[in-house]
Amino acid sequence: MPLVFASRHGETTRNFGLLQALAAGEALSPTAFGLSVHNAIAGQWSIIRRETTESVALSAEDDGLEHAFIEAGLLLAEGHDNVLVVLAEERPPAPYSRWIDDVPFSYAAAFRLRAGTDWRLEAAPCADAAPPPWPHALNLLRHLHLQTPSWRHANPARHWLWTRTA
């Protein structure tokens, strides 16, 4: 099953550790370096599962989930029966808190998607946006659980409208 992995910030803790090692004049661990890249999770998944289908690693502002769902839709349109979408964020090290304030805790969410017409996802420009109350992937899970018929996710660049059509 193809995998679409999305993370806005990626391996910030591992990367911070590498930067600290460099600053201290220490040698870098090849393993830590290899696992610090954005597609490391997708690569590990394919190795562990012996998966030879496509895998994609995305990083996009705070709407990586929508971009991941679009990517999954493209893979489904190519004929795949299912696509696994994973969104994961790790709470960054304290020195990053000045710049990364959208990850209050570490989390991951996974979605197994199949082709269908039960949902519609639309994007439009957005002039003003209130910050979401929860990390976006968890907000999506909340709406799915509540069976909300439609909801918006907005950021300063655009807003997304999720609509249940079935």
N, C-alpha and C positions, 0 to 999 in steps of 0.2 A: 504494500500500500504506500503510495507516495506520501511524503511528509513535507509540510510547510511549517517552519519554525520561525517565530517572530519574537524579537526582544528589542525594546528601544535602546537599552543601555548595554546589553550583553554582559560580558564577564568582567564587570568593574572591580570586583574584589580581587580576582586573580590578576588583572592588569595592574591594580594598585600595588599588589605584592611584588610584581615584576619591577615596577618603577622604584619601589623601596630598595629592592636588591641592587638595581643599577646605581642608585644614589649612594649606597653603602659600598660600592665597588665589588660586589659579590658576583659570582658567575650565575647566569640564568639557567634554570632547570629547563632542559629541552621539552620535558613533558608539560610543565606549567606553561611554557611558551606555546606549545602545540594546542593546548586546551584553552588558550586565551583568545583565539580567533572566533569570529561571530558564528561560523558554521561548525564549530566543534561539536555541539550537541547533535546536530543533524548527522555529522560524520560518525559519532559514537553510536547513535541509534542504528545507522545502516550496518555498521560492523557487528554490533551485538545481535541484531535481528537477521543478519545476513540478507539484508534488503538491497535489492539491485535496482529498484525503481527510482524515480526522480526524488530528489530532496532539495529544498530551497530554504535559505536562511535570509530573513528580511530584517531590516531596521528602518523604522519610519516614525517620526515624531511620536505623538501619543495616539495615533490611529493605525498602529501596526496591525491591530486585529482586523480592521476592515481590509487593509491591503492583503493580509494573509488569506482572508475569505475570498477575495477576488482572485488571488493566485490559485487557490484551491478550485474555484469555479472554472478557471482556465484548464486545469488538469482534468477535471471532470468532463469538460467539453471535448477533451482529447480522447475520451473513452474509458477512463479509469472508473471503476465501480465505486470506490471510496477514496477519500483523502483524509489524512490525519493532520489537523491544525493544532499546533501547540504554541501558546504564548507564555513566556516566562520572564519574570523580572526578579532580580536579587537586590535586596536592600543594600545600597552602596555604602562603602566605608564613610565614616564621619567626615573626613576632610572634603568629600564631594558634596556634602549637604547644602552648601551654598549654591550649587548649580543643579543638583538633582533633588527635586522636592516632590516628585510624583510617585515615589515608591515607598509607602509608609512601612511596608513589611515585604518579605520575600513571598512570592506566590507563583503558581503555574496553573494553567487551565488547558485542557485538551478537548478537542471536538472532532468527532468522526463524522465527516460530511459525505453525502451522496447526492447525486443529481436529483432535481425536483423543482417544483414551482411553489413550494410552501412559504417561501420568503422572498422579499425584494429588498435590495440595499441600494440606496441612492446617495449621491454626493452633490453638494452645492456649495458655492462660496459662502463664507460666514464672516460677518463684520464683528459681532460681539459674541463672546462665549463665556459662560460660567464654568468654572472648573468642576469636573464630575465629583460626586461625593465619595466614590470608591474607585480603585483601579479599574480601568475600562473592561478588562476581561471578566472581572468579578461582577461588574455591573451588568454585563451581558448575561452571565449565569443567573443573576437575580431576576432579570426580566424574563428569562426562559422559565424559571421556577414559578414566577407569578403569572405566567402566561399573558403578559402584557401584549396587546395587539400591535402597538407600535411605540417606538421611542427614538430619541435623538441622542447622538453623541457629537458634541461640538468642541472645536478648538479654534484658536484665532485664525487659522487658514481656511477651514471648511467645516461644514456639519454633515453628518451622516444620518440618514433616516432609515431605520430598520422597520420593516412592515411584515407582519404575519399575514399571508394571503390565503391560508387554508385553515 
